[in-house]
């Protein structure tokens, strides 16, 4: 694995610098630019543009302060090339408590990165050097309505349906056609667009074999969405992360592909925002009280999205975005929907019967929980997958994967996952009522 490379790079490149950042306002957007470096290796200047759509708040001092916070997450993508033991922050200050907060995120958020690269280290793998004086600008803010994050998958479509009578601003980072089409289908013609650009130097280093892997992208979404909520005068940031995201990818560990989608991160972020961001903007997941199976059940009734939503990360790299039909995410979504849709309805979405693709058998076994780990993808729990497969068999779906299941495993229908309810969430009562009312329509 990469343990030797990890140790070699840490010795050769002991310091990663977050030198500075700048915020520029143009007629059309705010430009956030960051200046990072690994001495003797590379300099990085990633940019993020937030386009002006219904902008209501323009305090540049506070915008700049939030831009700095975003930079503390953005740097992870570049630091991971060498995993330098020292992150030297010249761009701003952090209290000891803030350092502790970010170090926890860097460690747990990089759990998959460490596992896949075979990196063995403890939680003290990073030291942050910076000024420790507290520099939080005064903020007087009162927001209304919702900033709703849209990705183009089934989850955000369900949130759009639940919030269809609310005062919403849609928000997308690097928007693609499925997200835009889902948003339009829900009745929105405009949205707040964010364009995040990866520095080409990082892509070069990736090709040259420097350390690479998963980063906690949803934590970046959290900080960017906070800035966007402030700009648009919104009170709530509404995500679509489900309760199933809390299950570790490597069972018995804290290694979770979805760490920054978990309730733990959501809870941590709200505490951090309350103490250090101070705009009284509430960040929560509309679907945290539900599991993947319940979300699929609701989505199965929203036919208008069925031919336009996309979740496949492999297919997202193609134009147009498509279901690749060979990856864990495609198979998982197929399985979870098969508990509620017919073979023909599924084939209308995916273009083929994924249960009849024998090449997917190893992935199928991983999703069921009969391998060492889950796939490193945003997928549901083992129990939900077994229940969905059992329901598909009960509904007389066909395919070689289902035949394999029937031969090797018992049907798993003892626990009806459509009737569970996760009480560990940050959903305000008004929004919780919307979820419960919708759920009651379809749970017998």
N, C-alpha and C positions, 0 to 999 in steps of 0.2 A: 504494500500500500504506500501511502505518502508520508509516513512518520519521519523517515530520514530526510525527505525533502522539507518537511515542516520545520524540523530542527535546524537544518542547514540555512533555510531562509531567515529564520529568527535570529540566528547568529550573524548572518551577513547583512541583514537589513533590520537593525534593532529598533528603528524609529519610523513611525508613520506620522506625518504632520497634517493637521487641519489648520492651514495658515490663515485663511480669511474667506470672506464671502462678500457678495454685493447684491443689492436689490436695485434694479432699474425699472422705472415706469415709462412705458411708451403709450401711444394713443390706444393700442389694442390689447396690451398685456403687461403683466409684471414679469420681469425676468429675474430669476434667482440663479446666481452662478457661484460655484464653489471652487476653492483652490486647495487641493490636496497634493502631497508629494511623498514618495518613498525615496530618500536621498540615494544617489548613485544608481537609481533604476528608472523612475518615471515621475512625471508631473501629470496631474489630472484636473480637468476643468469642466465637470459635468454641469449641465444647465437644466432648469425647469421653467417652463413658461405657464403662467396662469392667465388665461384669456379673460378679458373683462366682459362679464355677462351679469347684469343686474347687481353691479357693485354698489354697496351702500356705505362702507366704512373704509377710510383711506389713511389712517394714522400710520405714517411711514415708520415711525419709531417702533410701533408694536409689530407691524408687518416684518420689519427687519429682525426683531427679536424672535418671531416665530420661524423666520427663514433660517436663523442660526440653529434652532432646535431641529429643523428638518435636516440640516447638514450633519448633525450628530448621528442620524440614521443613514443618510446617503453615503457616508464615508465607509460603511461596512463593505459595500460592493467592491471598493478599491483596496481597502486594508487587507482583505482576505487573500490577495495575491501572495503575500509573504507572511501573514499573521504576525507582524512585528509585535514584540512584547510591550512596546511603549507607544501609546497614542498621545501625541503632544498637541494639545489644543491651544492655538494662539488666537483663535477667532473670537473667543469669549470666555466667560467664567462658568464654573460649576461648583456648587456646594458639595461637601462630602456625601450628603444624602443623594444628590443628583448623580454623582459618579457611581454610587452603589446601584442606583436604578438602571443606569445604562449598562453597567457591567453585567447585571443579571440578564438584561435583554440580549446583549452580545453573546453570552454563554448559552442560554437556553434557545435563543433564536437561531444560533449556529449549530444546534445539536445534530441536525441531518448532515450539515457540511462536515463536521468532525467524524461522524459515523461512516459516511460514504468514503471519506478520504483516509480512514483508518488512523485518525489522529488521536493520540492518547495524551490528555492533559487534564489538569484540575481547574477549578474555577478561578484560580489566581493567574491565569494565562495572560492577562492584560493588565497593564498599569496605565492609568490616565493621568497625565500631567497637565495642569492648567491653573489659572488664577482661581481662588476659591471665594472671592467676594461676590455677593448676591447682586445681580443687576437685572431686576425685573421692573419694566416700565409700568407706570400707573395706567390702569385700563378701566374705563367706565363704559360698560357695554350691556345692552339688553336686547336679546334676539327673539325672533318669532319664527315659527315654521320649521321646516326640515330640509337638510341637505342629504340627499339620498344617493349613495354610491351605487353605480351601475357597472356590471361587468359583462353582461351578455348571456349569463347562464340562467338556469332554472331558479336559483335562489333569489337573485335580485328581481326576477320577473314576479315571483311570489310577493316580495316586499312591495313592488309597485302596485300590485292588485290590492294588497291590504291597505295601502296608503292612498288609494285613488281619490278619496274625498278630502284629502289633507292639502295643506299649503306647502308645496314641495319645490325645491330646485334640484334637478338631476345633475350629477357630477361624475365625470369619467377621466381617468388617467390614460393617456395614449388610446383614445377611443377607436374601436373597430366597428365594422358594419353590424354585427349581431347586437351589440349593445345599443347602437343608435336605432336599429330597427325595433328592438324591444321597447325602448323608450317611446318611440313614435306610436307603436301599437297601444301603449298605455295612455296616449293622449298628449304627449309633450313634444313640442317642436323645437325648443331651445334647451341648451344645457351648458353648464360650466365646464369648459375644456381645459385639461392640463396636459401639457406635452413634456415628458421627461426624456432627456437625451443621455445616452451612455457615452462617455468619452472613448474615442477610438483607441487610445493607449491601452485601456483595459482589454479591449477586444484583441489587440496585438499580443498582450501578455498571456491571455487565455490560449491563443494559438501556439505560443512558445512553451506552454506547459507549466506555467505558474499555477499555484493553487486556485481552484475554482469550485463553485458549487452553490448550493441553495443559500439565500439570505432571507431574513424575516421581512418580506416585502409588505405584508399587511401592517407592520408597525410604521413603515414609511407612509402608507395610505392614511394611517391615523393622524400623523402630524400634518401632512399636506391637507387633509380634509378639515382639520381644525383651523388652519389659515383660511381655507376656502369658505368655511362657515362664518368666520369673522368678516371676511370681505363682503359676503352676501347677506349679512345680518340674520343668520339662522341660529336658532336655539338648540336644535338637535342635529346630531350627525347620525344617520341611520345606516348601519351595515346589515349584511344578510348572512352572518356566520351562525351556524347551527350548533346545538349542544353536542352533536357527534364529534365536532372538532376537538373536543377535550381529550379524547382517547389517544394515548401515545401511539406513535407508529411502530416503535419497538417496545412491545409490551414489557412492563416491569421496569421501565426506565422513564426519564423525562425527555427522551428524544422524540420529538413530534414535528413532522413536516409542517403542521398547521399551528405551531406554537403561538404566533402572533395573531391567530384567529381564535385562540382559546379564551375562556372566561377569565383565566388567571391574568392574561395580558390585558384584557379589557378592563378588569378591576384595577390593575396596576396603572394603566394609562389614565383612567379617571381620577385616581388619587394624585398622579403626577400633574395632570391638568389643573386640578383644583388648587394645588399648592404653588405651581410654577407658571402656569399659563393664564389662569385667573380671569378668563372671559365668561365664565359660567355657561359654557357650551357643554352639553351632555352628549357623550359618545356611547352608543349602545348598538347591540345587534337585535333587530326586530325578530329574528328567528331563533334566538338563543334558547327559548323555552321548548323548541321543537327539535326532533331528530331528522335525519336525512329521509327516512321513510315517510314521515308526515309531510315534509316539504314536497316530496315526489307525489304523494297523494293529492295535495292541493294543486300542484302544477298539472297533474293529469287532467284536471277539469278546465284548465285555461288553454283551450285548443288554439287560440289565436297566436300563441307564442311557439307552438310545437315545431313549425318548419323554419323558424328564424333564430331560435336560441342556439348557442354553442358553448361547450365547456372544454373541449379537447385542447390541451396546451400544445400538442404536436401540430395539430391542424391550424392553430392560430398563427403559425409562421408562414402559412400559405395564403395566397390571394386567389379567390376569396377564402375566408376561414371555413374549414370543413371538419367533419368528423373523420379522423384517420382510420378508425375502426380496428386499430391494432394496439392501442395503449391501455393502461390501467384505468384512466379516466373515462374513456369511451365505454369500456366494459362495465365499469361501476354504474355509470348513468343508465346504461341499457338495463342492467340488473334491477336497479332500484325502481325504474319506471315499469319494468315487466310485471311487477306486482299489481299494476293498475291498468295497463294498456294491453291491447291485443298484439299478436305477431304482426299483423298488417299495419297497425298504427306505429309500431316501433320501426318497422322497415321503411315506413314513409319518412321517419325522422332520420334514420341512420343509413338507409340505402341497402341494408343487408341484415340477415339474422346473425347477430354476434354469438348467440348460443350455439351456432353451428360452425364455429371457427375453432378447429382443434388446436391451432397455433396459440390460442389464448388460454390453454389449459393451465400452464404454470401461473399466469396472472390470476386466473380464476381461483386456484388453490390459495394463493396469497390473500386475496380479498376475503376468502372464507375463514381465514385464520389458521390454516393448516400448514403454514410455512414459518420461517424464522421471523419475518416482519411483514407488515402491510406494505403495499407499494408506497413509495414516497410520492404521494399525490394527495389531493384533497378528496378523500373518500370517506365513507361511513364506517361505522363500527362493524366488527365481525358478526355480532348478533343481528344487526339490521340486514346485512348481506345474506346471511343464512335464512332469515325469515323471508326476504324478498325472493330468493331462489326457490324456497319451499312453496311460496304462494304462486310463483310462475309454474311450477310443476302441478300444483293443484288446479291452476287455470288452464292446464293442458298446452302450455307452450312446448315447443319442440327444439331439439338440437343436441349435438353430441356432448356438450358440457352438462346439460341437464341429465343425460343418460349416465354420465360419469358420477354425478352427484348421487343419483338414485342407487347406484351400485355400491358407493363407498361410504355414504353418510346418511343418517336418519333425517327425516323431515323435521324442521325446527319451527313449529307453530305454537308452542306452549305459551310463549310470551307474545302478545299482540303489540307490536311497537307503535301502531297507529294510535294507541290509547294512552301512551305515556305522556308525562309533562314534566319538564325540567324546571324546578323552582329556583335554580341558581342563575340569576340573570340581573340585568340592570334596566329592564324594560319599564318605562313609566306606566302607570296604571291605565291611562287613556289608550296607549298603544297595545297594552296587554289585552284589553277588552276587545280590540279589533281582531287580534289573533284568535282568541278564544271563540268569538262569534263565528269566524270563518271555519275554524276547526269543527265546530258543532254541526255545521252543514253536512259534513261528509263522514263523520265518525258515527257508526251505527250504535 
